[in-house]
Amino acid sequence: MTEETQTLEPEHDERLKVQSWRLHVLIAAGYPIDLAERIAGSDADLHDAVELVEQGCTAEVAAQILL
């Protein structure tokens, strides 16, 4: 393992933790797993994603707006 790889691993691990947390929040909000995974891995605003479905937007339409 190179020194560069060692310094990138914690950042990569943290990013995966954040993405996993975002996925959990999106599924809890009512997104199906496939859309939740796409949104969780994107730069879409999580609060906007949850708010859209809370206000009655379907997950599919919300994903089109966000992505």
mmCIF file as Biopython writes it, N, C-alpha, C and O atoms, coordinates in Angstrom:
data_model
#
loop_
_atom_site.group_PDB
_atom_site.id
_atom_site.type_symbol
_atom_site.label_atom_id
_atom_site.label_alt_id
_atom_site.label_comp_id
_atom_site.label_asym_id
_atom_site.label_entity_id
_atom_site.label_seq_id
_atom_site.pdbx_PDB_ins_code
_atom_site.Cartn_x
_atom_site.Cartn_y
_atom_site.Cartn_z
_atom_site.occupancy
_atom_site.B_iso_or_equiv
_atom_site.auth_seq_id
_atom_site.auth_asym_id
_atom_site.pdbx_PDB_model_num
ATOM 1   N N  . MET A ? 1  ? 0.851   -1.182 0.000   1.0 0.0 1  A 1 
ATOM 2   C CA . MET A ? 1  ? 0.000   0.000  0.000   1.0 0.0 1  A 1 
ATOM 3   C C  . MET A ? 1  ? 0.892   1.240  0.000   1.0 0.0 1  A 1 
ATOM 4   O O  . MET A ? 1  ? 1.830   1.319  0.793   1.0 0.0 1  A 1 
ATOM 5   N N  . THR A ? 2  ? 0.622   2.191  -0.860  1.0 0.0 2  A 1 
ATOM 6   C CA . THR A ? 2  ? 1.434   3.401  -0.935  1.0 0.0 2  A 1 
ATOM 7   C C  . THR A ? 2  ? 0.976   4.407  0.102   1.0 0.0 2  A 1 
ATOM 8   O O  . THR A ? 2  ? -0.119  4.305  0.655   1.0 0.0 2  A 1 
ATOM 9   N N  . GLU A ? 3  ? 1.827   5.370  0.351   1.0 0.0 3  A 1 
ATOM 10  C CA . GLU A ? 3  ? 1.482   6.425  1.306   1.0 0.0 3  A 1 
ATOM 11  C C  . GLU A ? 3  ? 0.258   7.205  0.821   1.0 0.0 3  A 1 
ATOM 12  O O  . GLU A ? 3  ? -0.594  7.582  1.625   1.0 0.0 3  A 1 
ATOM 13  N N  . GLU A ? 4  ? 0.168   7.445  -0.477  1.0 0.0 4  A 1 
ATOM 14  C CA . GLU A ? 4  ? -0.972  8.165  -1.040  1.0 0.0 4  A 1 
ATOM 15  C C  . GLU A ? 4  ? -2.269  7.399  -0.809  1.0 0.0 4  A 1 
ATOM 16  O O  . GLU A ? 4  ? -3.284  7.995  -0.446  1.0 0.0 4  A 1 
ATOM 17  N N  . THR A ? 5  ? -2.244  6.094  -1.014  1.0 0.0 5  A 1 
ATOM 18  C CA . THR A ? 5  ? -3.430  5.266  -0.799  1.0 0.0 5  A 1 
ATOM 19  C C  . THR A ? 5  ? -3.841  5.304  0.670   1.0 0.0 5  A 1 
ATOM 20  O O  . THR A ? 5  ? -5.028  5.375  0.988   1.0 0.0 5  A 1 
ATOM 21  N N  . GLN A ? 6  ? -2.858  5.258  1.559   1.0 0.0 6  A 1 
ATOM 22  C CA . GLN A ? 6  ? -3.165  5.284  2.984   1.0 0.0 6  A 1 
ATOM 23  C C  . GLN A ? 6  ? -3.831  6.596  3.379   1.0 0.0 6  A 1 
ATOM 24  O O  . GLN A ? 6  ? -4.716  6.594  4.234   1.0 0.0 6  A 1 
ATOM 25  N N  . THR A ? 7  ? -3.434  7.708  2.786   1.0 0.0 7  A 1 
ATOM 26  C CA . THR A ? 7  ? -4.022  8.985  3.151   1.0 0.0 7  A 1 
ATOM 27  C C  . THR A ? 7  ? -5.416  9.156  2.549   1.0 0.0 7  A 1 
ATOM 28  O O  . THR A ? 7  ? -6.217  9.935  3.067   1.0 0.0 7  A 1 
ATOM 29  N N  . LEU A ? 8  ? -5.713  8.445  1.471   1.0 0.0 8  A 1 
ATOM 30  C CA . LEU A ? 8  ? -7.025  8.568  0.851   1.0 0.0 8  A 1 
ATOM 31  C C  . LEU A ? 8  ? -8.067  7.665  1.508   1.0 0.0 8  A 1 
ATOM 32  O O  . LEU A ? 8  ? -9.261  7.957  1.437   1.0 0.0 8  A 1 
ATOM 33  N N  . GLU A ? 9  ? -7.647  6.591  2.133   1.0 0.0 9  A 1 
ATOM 34  C CA . GLU A ? 9  ? -8.600  5.639  2.696   1.0 0.0 9  A 1 
ATOM 35  C C  . GLU A ? 9  ? -9.554  6.255  3.715   1.0 0.0 9  A 1 
ATOM 36  O O  . GLU A ? 9  ? -10.759 6.032  3.600   1.0 0.0 9  A 1 
ATOM 37  N N  . PRO A ? 10 ? -9.087  7.017  4.705   1.0 0.0 10 A 1 
ATOM 38  C CA . PRO A ? 10 ? -10.041 7.594  5.662   1.0 0.0 10 A 1 
ATOM 39  C C  . PRO A ? 10 ? -11.078 8.490  4.992   1.0 0.0 10 A 1 
ATOM 40  O O  . PRO A ? 10 ? -12.246 8.490  5.380   1.0 0.0 10 A 1 
ATOM 41  N N  . GLU A ? 11 ? -10.656 9.248  3.995   1.0 0.0 11 A 1 
ATOM 42  C CA . GLU A ? 11 ? -11.583 10.113 3.264   1.0 0.0 11 A 1 
ATOM 43  C C  . GLU A ? 11 ? -12.609 9.268  2.517   1.0 0.0 11 A 1 
ATOM 44  O O  . GLU A ? 11 ? -13.796 9.592  2.507   1.0 0.0 11 A 1 
ATOM 45  N N  . HIS A ? 12 ? -12.153 8.193  1.896   1.0 0.0 12 A 1 
ATOM 46  C CA . HIS A ? 12 ? -13.046 7.286  1.172   1.0 0.0 12 A 1 
ATOM 47  C C  . HIS A ? 12 ? -14.020 6.619  2.133   1.0 0.0 12 A 1 
ATOM 48  O O  . HIS A ? 12 ? -15.210 6.516  1.836   1.0 0.0 12 A 1 
ATOM 49  N N  . ASP A ? 13 ? -13.529 6.169  3.274   1.0 0.0 13 A 1 
ATOM 50  C CA . ASP A ? 13 ? -14.387 5.542  4.280   1.0 0.0 13 A 1 
ATOM 51  C C  . ASP A ? 13 ? -15.455 6.511  4.773   1.0 0.0 13 A 1 
ATOM 52  O O  . ASP A ? 13 ? -16.615 6.134  4.938   1.0 0.0 13 A 1 
ATOM 53  N N  . GLU A ? 14 ? -15.064 7.740  5.003   1.0 0.0 14 A 1 
ATOM 54  C CA . GLU A ? 14 ? -16.019 8.748  5.481   1.0 0.0 14 A 1 
ATOM 55  C C  . GLU A ? 14 ? -17.084 9.018  4.436   1.0 0.0 14 A 1 
ATOM 56  O O  . GLU A ? 14 ? -18.260 9.171  4.766   1.0 0.0 14 A 1 
ATOM 57  N N  . ARG A ? 15 ? -16.679 9.075  3.186   1.0 0.0 15 A 1 
ATOM 58  C CA . ARG A ? 15 ? -17.629 9.302  2.098   1.0 0.0 15 A 1 
ATOM 59  C C  . ARG A ? 15 ? -18.639 8.157  2.021   1.0 0.0 15 A 1 
ATOM 60  O O  . ARG A ? 15 ? -19.828 8.387  1.804   1.0 0.0 15 A 1 
ATOM 61  N N  . LEU A ? 16 ? -18.165 6.930  2.199   1.0 0.0 16 A 1 
ATOM 62  C CA . LEU A ? 16 ? -19.065 5.772  2.189   1.0 0.0 16 A 1 
ATOM 63  C C  . LEU A ? 16 ? -20.036 5.811  3.368   1.0 0.0 16 A 1 
ATOM 64  O O  . LEU A ? 16 ? -21.203 5.445  3.225   1.0 0.0 16 A 1 
ATOM 65  N N  . LYS A ? 17 ? -19.563 6.246  4.514   1.0 0.0 17 A 1 
ATOM 66  C CA . LYS A ? 17 ? -20.443 6.371  5.685   1.0 0.0 17 A 1 
ATOM 67  C C  . LYS A ? 17 ? -21.535 7.397  5.433   1.0 0.0 17 A 1 
ATOM 68  O O  . LYS A ? 17 ? -22.699 7.167  5.762   1.0 0.0 17 A 1 
ATOM 69  N N  . VAL A ? 18 ? -21.166 8.510  4.859   1.0 0.0 18 A 1 
ATOM 70  C CA . VAL A ? 18 ? -22.143 9.568  4.558   1.0 0.0 18 A 1 
ATOM 71  C C  . VAL A ? 18 ? -23.154 9.065  3.536   1.0 0.0 18 A 1 
ATOM 72  O O  . VAL A ? 18 ? -24.356 9.281  3.689   1.0 0.0 18 A 1 
ATOM 73  N N  . GLN A ? 19 ? -22.670 8.395  2.497   1.0 0.0 19 A 1 
ATOM 74  C CA . GLN A ? 19 ? -23.569 7.867  1.470   1.0 0.0 19 A 1 
ATOM 75  C C  . GLN A ? 19 ? -24.520 6.833  2.066   1.0 0.0 19 A 1 
ATOM 76  O O  . GLN A ? 19 ? -25.696 6.799  1.702   1.0 0.0 19 A 1 
ATOM 77  N N  . SER A ? 20 ? -24.037 6.002  2.961   1.0 0.0 20 A 1 
ATOM 78  C CA . SER A ? 20 ? -24.875 5.002  3.620   1.0 0.0 20 A 1 
ATOM 79  C C  . SER A ? 20 ? -25.946 5.675  4.479   1.0 0.0 20 A 1 
ATOM 80  O O  . SER A ? 20 ? -27.103 5.252  4.483   1.0 0.0 20 A 1 
ATOM 81  N N  . TRP A ? 21 ? -25.558 6.715  5.198   1.0 0.0 21 A 1 
ATOM 82  C CA . TRP A ? 21 ? -26.521 7.451  6.026   1.0 0.0 21 A 1 
ATOM 83  C C  . TRP A ? 21 ? -27.576 8.113  5.144   1.0 0.0 21 A 1 
ATOM 84  O O  . TRP A ? 21 ? -28.764 8.072  5.460   1.0 0.0 21 A 1 
ATOM 85  N N  . ARG A ? 22 ? -27.146 8.723  4.037   1.0 0.0 22 A 1 
ATOM 86  C CA . ARG A ? 22 ? -28.092 9.353  3.122   1.0 0.0 22 A 1 
ATOM 87  C C  . ARG A ? 22 ? -29.074 8.324  2.567   1.0 0.0 22 A 1 
ATOM 88  O O  . ARG A ? 22 ? -30.269 8.596  2.454   1.0 0.0 22 A 1 
ATOM 89  N N  . LEU A ? 23 ? -28.562 7.139  2.221   1.0 0.0 23 A 1 
ATOM 90  C CA . LEU A ? 23 ? -29.410 6.065  1.716   1.0 0.0 23 A 1 
ATOM 91  C C  . LEU A ? 23 ? -30.467 5.693  2.745   1.0 0.0 23 A 1 
ATOM 92  O O  . LEU A ? 23 ? -31.638 5.534  2.402   1.0 0.0 23 A 1 
ATOM 93  N N  . HIS A ? 24 ? -30.070 5.554  3.990   1.0 0.0 24 A 1 
ATOM 94  C CA . HIS A ? 24 ? -31.001 5.216  5.068   1.0 0.0 24 A 1 
ATOM 95  C C  . HIS A ? 24 ? -32.100 6.278  5.200   1.0 0.0 24 A 1 
ATOM 96  O O  . HIS A ? 24 ? -33.278 5.943  5.327   1.0 0.0 24 A 1 
ATOM 97  N N  . VAL A ? 25 ? -31.719 7.530  5.170   1.0 0.0 25 A 1 
ATOM 98  C CA . VAL A ? 25 ? -32.687 8.632  5.299   1.0 0.0 25 A 1 
ATOM 99  C C  . VAL A ? 25 ? -33.669 8.619  4.127   1.0 0.0 25 A 1 
ATOM 100 O O  . VAL A ? 25 ? -34.870 8.806  4.321   1.0 0.0 25 A 1 
ATOM 101 N N  . LEU A ? 26 ? -33.172 8.403  2.937   1.0 0.0 26 A 1 
ATOM 102 C CA . LEU A ? 26 ? -34.036 8.399  1.751   1.0 0.0 26 A 1 
ATOM 103 C C  . LEU A ? 26 ? -35.016 7.230  1.764   1.0 0.0 26 A 1 
ATOM 104 O O  . LEU A ? 26 ? -36.181 7.399  1.405   1.0 0.0 26 A 1 
ATOM 105 N N  . ILE A ? 27 ? -34.567 6.066  2.166   1.0 0.0 27 A 1 
ATOM 106 C CA . ILE A ? 27 ? -35.455 4.911  2.254   1.0 0.0 27 A 1 
ATOM 107 C C  . ILE A ? 27 ? -36.516 5.160  3.315   1.0 0.0 27 A 1 
ATOM 108 O O  . ILE A ? 27 ? -37.687 4.845  3.103   1.0 0.0 27 A 1 
ATOM 109 N N  . ALA A ? 28 ? -36.126 5.715  4.441   1.0 0.0 28 A 1 
ATOM 110 C CA . ALA A ? 28 ? -37.087 6.035  5.505   1.0 0.0 28 A 1 
ATOM 111 C C  . ALA A ? 28 ? -38.113 7.058  5.033   1.0 0.0 28 A 1 
ATOM 112 O O  . ALA A ? 28 ? -39.253 7.057  5.498   1.0 0.0 28 A 1 
ATOM 113 N N  . ALA A ? 29 ? -37.715 7.928  4.112   1.0 0.0 29 A 1 
ATOM 114 C CA . ALA A ? 29 ? -38.629 8.944  3.581   1.0 0.0 29 A 1 
ATOM 115 C C  . ALA A ? 29 ? -39.594 8.369  2.555   1.0 0.0 29 A 1 
ATOM 116 O O  . ALA A ? 29 ? -40.578 9.015  2.194   1.0 0.0 29 A 1 
ATOM 117 N N  . GLY A ? 30 ? -39.312 7.136  2.077   1.0 0.0 30 A 1 
ATOM 118 C CA . GLY A ? 30 ? -40.232 6.505  1.146   1.0 0.0 30 A 1 
ATOM 119 C C  . GLY A ? 30 ? -39.693 6.253  -0.246  1.0 0.0 30 A 1 
ATOM 120 O O  . GLY A ? 30 ? -40.433 5.807  -1.123  1.0 0.0 30 A 1 
ATOM 121 N N  . TYR A ? 31 ? -38.420 6.529  -0.465  1.0 0.0 31 A 1 
ATOM 122 C CA . TYR A ? 31 ? -37.835 6.265  -1.780  1.0 0.0 31 A 1 
ATOM 123 C C  . TYR A ? 31 ? -37.587 4.771  -1.946  1.0 0.0 31 A 1 
ATOM 124 O O  . TYR A ? 31 ? -37.137 4.115  -1.006  1.0 0.0 31 A 1 
ATOM 125 N N  . PRO A ? 32 ? -37.872 4.226  -3.123  1.0 0.0 32 A 1 
ATOM 126 C CA . PRO A ? 32 ? -37.489 2.834  -3.382  1.0 0.0 32 A 1 
ATOM 127 C C  . PRO A ? 32 ? -35.963 2.745  -3.451  1.0 0.0 32 A 1 
ATOM 128 O O  . PRO A ? 32 ? -35.290 3.729  -3.759  1.0 0.0 32 A 1 
ATOM 129 N N  . ILE A ? 33 ? -35.441 1.592  -3.171  1.0 0.0 33 A 1 
ATOM 130 C CA . ILE A ? 33 ? -33.991 1.413  -3.040  1.0 0.0 33 A 1 
ATOM 131 C C  . ILE A ? 33 ? -33.210 1.886  -4.259  1.0 0.0 33 A 1 
ATOM 132 O O  . ILE A ? 33 ? -32.155 2.501  -4.107  1.0 0.0 33 A 1 
ATOM 133 N N  . ASP A ? 34 ? -33.700 1.616  -5.453  1.0 0.0 34 A 1 
ATOM 134 C CA . ASP A ? 34 ? -32.935 2.002  -6.650  1.0 0.0 34 A 1 
ATOM 135 C C  . ASP A ? 34 ? -32.798 3.517  -6.768  1.0 0.0 34 A 1 
ATOM 136 O O  . ASP A ? 34 ? -31.723 4.020  -7.094  1.0 0.0 34 A 1 
ATOM 137 N N  . LEU A ? 35 ? -33.875 4.241  -6.505  1.0 0.0 35 A 1 
ATOM 138 C CA . LEU A ? 35 ? -33.806 5.711  -6.564  1.0 0.0 35 A 1 
ATOM 139 C C  . LEU A ? 35 ? -33.015 6.263  -5.387  1.0 0.0 35 A 1 
ATOM 140 O O  . LEU A ? 35 ? -32.247 7.214  -5.537  1.0 0.0 35 A 1 
ATOM 141 N N  . ALA A ? 36 ? -33.203 5.665  -4.218  1.0 0.0 36 A 1 
ATOM 142 C CA . ALA A ? 36 ? -32.475 6.108  -3.032  1.0 0.0 36 A 1 
ATOM 143 C C  . ALA A ? 36 ? -30.973 5.973  -3.240  1.0 0.0 36 A 1 
ATOM 144 O O  . ALA A ? 36 ? -30.212 6.856  -2.845  1.0 0.0 36 A 1 
ATOM 145 N N  . GLU A ? 37 ? -30.540 4.879  -3.854  1.0 0.0 37 A 1 
ATOM 146 C CA . GLU A ? 37 ? -29.112 4.683  -4.111  1.0 0.0 37 A 1 
ATOM 147 C C  . GLU A ? 37 ? -28.573 5.740  -5.071  1.0 0.0 37 A 1 
ATOM 148 O O  . GLU A ? 37 ? -27.480 6.270  -4.869  1.0 0.0 37 A 1 
ATOM 149 N N  . ARG A ? 38 ? -29.338 6.042  -6.107  1.0 0.0 38 A 1 
ATOM 150 C CA . ARG A ? 38 ? -28.892 7.055  -7.074  1.0 0.0 38 A 1 
ATOM 151 C C  . ARG A ? 38 ? -28.785 8.430  -6.427  1.0 0.0 38 A 1 
ATOM 152 O O  . ARG A ? 38 ? -27.812 9.153  -6.644  1.0 0.0 38 A 1 
ATOM 153 N N  . ILE A ? 39 ? -29.784 8.785  -5.637  1.0 0.0 39 A 1 
ATOM 154 C CA . ILE A ? 39 ? -29.782 10.106 -4.994  1.0 0.0 39 A 1 
ATOM 155 C C  . ILE A ? 39 ? -28.702 10.168 -3.915  1.0 0.0 39 A 1 
ATOM 156 O O  . ILE A ? 39 ? -28.001 11.173 -3.791  1.0 0.0 39 A 1 
ATOM 157 N N  . ALA A ? 40 ? -28.571 9.103  -3.142  1.0 0.0 40 A 1 
ATOM 158 C CA . ALA A ? 40 ? -27.568 9.076  -2.064  1.0 0.0 40 A 1 
ATOM 159 C C  . ALA A ? 40 ? -26.159 9.262  -2.604  1.0 0.0 40 A 1 
ATOM 160 O O  . ALA A ? 40 ? -25.320 9.882  -1.951  1.0 0.0 40 A 1 
ATOM 161 N N  . GLY A ? 41 ? -25.895 8.732  -3.788  1.0 0.0 41 A 1 
ATOM 162 C CA . GLY A ? 41 ? -24.575 8.845  -4.379  1.0 0.0 41 A 1 
ATOM 163 C C  . GLY A ? 41 ? -24.359 10.104 -5.188  1.0 0.0 41 A 1 
ATOM 164 O O  . GLY A ? 41 ? -23.286 10.305 -5.757  1.0 0.0 41 A 1 
ATOM 165 N N  . SER A ? 42 ? -25.364 10.946 -5.241  1.0 0.0 42 A 1 
ATOM 166 C CA . SER A ? 42 ? -25.262 12.175 -6.033  1.0 0.0 42 A 1 
ATOM 167 C C  . SER A ? 42 ? -24.994 13.379 -5.129  1.0 0.0 42 A 1 
ATOM 168 O O  . SER A ? 42 ? -24.843 13.251 -3.914  1.0 0.0 42 A 1 
ATOM 169 N N  . ASP A ? 43 ? -24.941 14.536 -5.755  1.0 0.0 43 A 1 
ATOM 170 C CA . ASP A ? 43 ? -24.775 15.790 -5.010  1.0 0.0 43 A 1 
ATOM 171 C C  . ASP A ? 43 ? -26.111 16.424 -4.656  1.0 0.0 43 A 1 
ATOM 172 O O  . ASP A ? 43 ? -26.155 17.562 -4.188  1.0 0.0 43 A 1 
ATOM 173 N N  . ALA A ? 44 ? -27.209 15.690 -4.878  1.0 0.0 44 A 1 
ATOM 174 C CA . ALA A ? 44 ? -28.539 16.235 -4.586  1.0 0.0 44 A 1 
ATOM 175 C C  . ALA A ? 44 ? -28.664 16.567 -3.102  1.0 0.0 44 A 1 
ATOM 176 O O  . ALA A ? 44 ? -28.128 15.863 -2.247  1.0 0.0 44 A 1 
ATOM 177 N N  . ASP A ? 45 ? -29.374 17.640 -2.815  1.0 0.0 45 A 1 
ATOM 178 C CA . ASP A ? 45 ? -29.593 18.055 -1.439  1.0 0.0 45 A 1 
ATOM 179 C C  . ASP A ? 45 ? -30.543 17.075 -0.750  1.0 0.0 45 A 1 
ATOM 180 O O  . ASP A ? 45 ? -31.670 16.873 -1.203  1.0 0.0 45 A 1 
ATOM 181 N N  . LEU A ? 46 ? -30.088 16.477 0.332   1.0 0.0 46 A 1 
ATOM 182 C CA . LEU A ? 46 ? -30.880 15.477 1.049   1.0 0.0 46 A 1 
ATOM 183 C C  . LEU A ? 46 ? -32.152 16.075 1.626   1.0 0.0 46 A 1 
ATOM 184 O O  . LEU A ? 46 ? -33.207 15.442 1.589   1.0 0.0 46 A 1 
ATOM 185 N N  . HIS A ? 47 ? -32.061 17.285 2.158   1.0 0.0 47 A 1 
ATOM 186 C CA . HIS A ? 47 ? -33.247 17.928 2.736   1.0 0.0 47 A 1 
ATOM 187 C C  . HIS A ? 47 ? -34.312 18.178 1.673   1.0 0.0 47 A 1 
ATOM 188 O O  . HIS A ? 47 ? -35.502 17.989 1.922   1.0 0.0 47 A 1 
ATOM 189 N N  . ASP A ? 48 ? -33.882 18.600 0.501   1.0 0.0 48 A 1 
ATOM 190 C CA . ASP A ? 48 ? -34.824 18.801 -0.606  1.0 0.0 48 A 1 
ATOM 191 C C  . ASP A ? 48 ? -35.466 17.481 -1.005  1.0 0.0 48 A 1 
ATOM 192 O O  . ASP A ? 48 ? -36.664 17.426 -1.280  1.0 0.0 48 A 1 
ATOM 193 N N  . ALA A ? 49 ? -34.670 16.423 -1.037  1.0 0.0 49 A 1 
ATOM 194 C CA . ALA A ? 49 ? -35.183 15.111 -1.428  1.0 0.0 49 A 1 
ATOM 195 C C  . ALA A ? 49 ? -36.275 14.640 -0.481  1.0 0.0 49 A 1 
ATOM 196 O O  . ALA A ? 49 ? -37.313 14.145 -0.919  1.0 0.0 49 A 1 
ATOM 197 N N  . VAL A ? 50 ? -36.044 14.792 0.800   1.0 0.0 50 A 1 
ATOM 198 C CA . VAL A ? 50 ? -37.034 14.372 1.797   1.0 0.0 50 A 1 
ATOM 199 C C  . VAL A ? 50 ? -38.258 15.282 1.740   1.0 0.0 50 A 1 
ATOM 200 O O  . VAL A ? 50 ? -39.393 14.810 1.798   1.0 0.0 50 A 1 
ATOM 201 N N  . GLU A ? 51 ? -38.023 16.573 1.629   1.0 0.0 51 A 1 
ATOM 202 C CA . GLU A ? 51 ? -39.132 17.529 1.607   1.0 0.0 51 A 1 
ATOM 203 C C  . GLU A ? 51 ? -40.055 17.309 0.414   1.0 0.0 51 A 1 
ATOM 204 O O  . GLU A ? 51 ? -41.272 17.432 0.546   1.0 0.0 51 A 1 
ATOM 205 N N  . LEU A ? 52 ? -39.495 16.989 -0.739  1.0 0.0 52 A 1 
ATOM 206 C CA . LEU A ? 52 ? -40.322 16.773 -1.922  1.0 0.0 52 A 1 
ATOM 207 C C  . LEU A ? 52 ? -41.335 15.646 -1.698  1.0 0.0 52 A 1 
ATOM 208 O O  . LEU A ? 52 ? -42.511 15.798 -2.027  1.0 0.0 52 A 1 
ATOM 209 N N  . VAL A ? 53 ? -40.888 14.529 -1.147  1.0 0.0 53 A 1 
ATOM 210 C CA . VAL A ? 53 ? -41.830 13.422 -0.930  1.0 0.0 53 A 1 
ATOM 211 C C  . VAL A ? 53 ? -42.774 13.707 0.231   1.0 0.0 53 A 1 
ATOM 212 O O  . VAL A ? 53 ? -43.918 13.253 0.221   1.0 0.0 53 A 1 
ATOM 213 N N  . GLU A ? 54 ? -42.312 14.450 1.225   1.0 0.0 54 A 1 
ATOM 214 C CA . GLU A ? 54 ? -43.192 14.825 2.343   1.0 0.0 54 A 1 
ATOM 215 C C  . GLU A ? 54 ? -44.318 15.742 1.869   1.0 0.0 54 A 1 
ATOM 216 O O  . GLU A ? 54 ? -45.403 15.747 2.451   1.0 0.0 54 A 1 
ATOM 217 N N  . GLN A ? 55 ? -44.064 16.508 0.825   1.0 0.0 55 A 1 
ATOM 218 C CA . GLN A ? 55 ? -45.070 17.425 0.295   1.0 0.0 55 A 1 
ATOM 219 C C  . GLN A ? 55 ? -45.946 16.774 -0.774  1.0 0.0 55 A 1 
ATOM 220 O O  . GLN A ? 55 ? -46.770 17.443 -1.398  1.0 0.0 55 A 1 
ATOM 221 N N  . GLY A ? 56 ? -45.767 15.467 -0.983  1.0 0.0 56 A 1 
ATOM 222 C CA . GLY A ? 56 ? -46.658 14.748 -1.881  1.0 0.0 56 A 1 
ATOM 223 C C  . GLY A ? 56 ? -46.105 14.398 -3.244  1.0 0.0 56 A 1 
ATOM 224 O O  . GLY A ? 56 ? -46.802 13.785 -4.052  1.0 0.0 56 A 1 
ATOM 225 N N  . CYS A ? 57 ? -44.883 14.769 -3.515  1.0 0.0 57 A 1 
ATOM 226 C CA . CYS A ? 57 ? -44.262 14.427 -4.787  1.0 0.0 57 A 1 
ATOM 227 C C  . CYS A ? 57 ? -43.938 12.937 -4.786  1.0 0.0 57 A 1 
ATOM 228 O O  . CYS A ? 57 ? -43.506 12.395 -3.769  1.0 0.0 57 A 1 
ATOM 229 N N  . THR A ? 58 ? -44.140 12.285 -5.904  1.0 0.0 58 A 1 
ATOM 230 C CA . THR A ? 58 ? -43.747 10.876 -5.963  1.0 0.0 58 A 1 
ATOM 231 C C  . THR A ? 58 ? -42.228 10.787 -5.970  1.0 0.0 58 A 1 
ATOM 232 O O  . THR A ? 58 ? -41.544 11.731 -6.366  1.0 0.0 58 A 1 
ATOM 233 N N  . ALA A ? 59 ? -41.714 9.663  -5.535  1.0 0.0 59 A 1 
ATOM 234 C CA . ALA A ? 59 ? -40.253 9.480  -5.495  1.0 0.0 59 A 1 
ATOM 235 C C  . ALA A ? 59 ? -39.672 9.575  -6.897  1.0 0.0 59 A 1 
ATOM 236 O O  . ALA A ? 59 ? -38.576 10.104 -7.076  1.0 0.0 59 A 1 
ATOM 237 N N  . GLU A ? 60 ? -40.383 9.076  -7.882  1.0 0.0 60 A 1 
ATOM 238 C CA . GLU A ? 60 ? -39.894 9.112  -9.250  1.0 0.0 60 A 1 
ATOM 239 C C  . GLU A ? 60 ? -39.765 10.544 -9.767  1.0 0.0 60 A 1 
ATOM 240 O O  . GLU A ? 60 ? -38.760 10.902 -10.381 1.0 0.0 60 A 1 
ATOM 241 N N  . VAL A ? 61 ? -40.782 11.351 -9.513  1.0 0.0 61 A 1 
ATOM 242 C CA . VAL A ? 61 ? -40.748 12.747 -9.964  1.0 0.0 61 A 1 
ATOM 243 C C  . VAL A ? 61 ? -39.703 13.521 -9.159  1.0 0.0 61 A 1 
ATOM 244 O O  . VAL A ? 61 ? -38.989 14.359 -9.710  1.0 0.0 61 A 1 
ATOM 245 N N  . ALA A ? 62 ? -39.613 13.245 -7.874  1.0 0.0 62 A 1 
ATOM 246 C CA . ALA A ? 62 ? -38.614 13.904 -7.038  1.0 0.0 62 A 1 
ATOM 247 C C  . ALA A ? 62 ? -37.206 13.596 -7.567  1.0 0.0 62 A 1 
ATOM 248 O O  . ALA A ? 62 ? -36.358 14.486 -7.633  1.0 0.0 62 A 1 
ATOM 249 N N  . ALA A ? 63 ? -36.966 12.348 -7.937  1.0 0.0 63 A 1 
ATOM 250 C CA . ALA A ? 63 ? -35.659 11.972 -8.471  1.0 0.0 63 A 1 
ATOM 251 C C  . ALA A ? 63 ? -35.369 12.712 -9.771  1.0 0.0 63 A 1 
ATOM 252 O O  . ALA A ? 63 ? -34.239 13.143 -10.000 1.0 0.0 63 A 1 
ATOM 253 N N  . GLN A ? 64 ? -36.381 12.864 -10.623 1.0 0.0 64 A 1 
ATOM 254 C CA . GLN A ? 64 ? -36.176 13.619 -11.867 1.0 0.0 64 A 1 
ATOM 255 C C  . GLN A ? 64 ? -35.814 15.068 -11.571 1.0 0.0 64 A 1 
ATOM 256 O O  . GLN A ? 64 ? -34.972 15.650 -12.256 1.0 0.0 64 A 1 
ATOM 257 N N  . ILE A ? 65 ? -36.432 15.645 -10.572 1.0 0.0 65 A 1 
ATOM 258 C CA . ILE A ? 65 ? -36.135 17.034 -10.188 1.0 0.0 65 A 1 
ATOM 259 C C  . ILE A ? 65 ? -34.722 17.137 -9.632  1.0 0.0 65 A 1 
ATOM 260 O O  . ILE A ? 65 ? -33.971 18.045 -9.986  1.0 0.0 65 A 1 
ATOM 261 N N  . LEU A ? 66 ? -34.367 16.203 -8.762  1.0 0.0 66 A 1 
ATOM 262 C CA . LEU A ? 66 ? -33.097 16.266 -8.045  1.0 0.0 66 A 1 
ATOM 263 C C  . LEU A ? 66 ? -31.899 15.876 -8.895  1.0 0.0 66 A 1 
ATOM 264 O O  . LEU A ? 66 ? -30.800 16.404 -8.723  1.0 0.0 66 A 1 
ATOM 265 N N  . LEU A ? 67 ? -32.122 14.956 -9.801  1.0 0.0 67 A 1 
ATOM 266 C CA . LEU A ? 67 ? -31.001 14.452 -10.593 1.0 0.0 67 A 1 
ATOM 267 C C  . LEU A ? 67 ? -31.011 15.080 -11.962 1.0 0.0 67 A 1 
ATOM 268 O O  . LEU A ? 67 ? -30.143 14.785 -12.783 1.0 0.0 67 A 1 
#
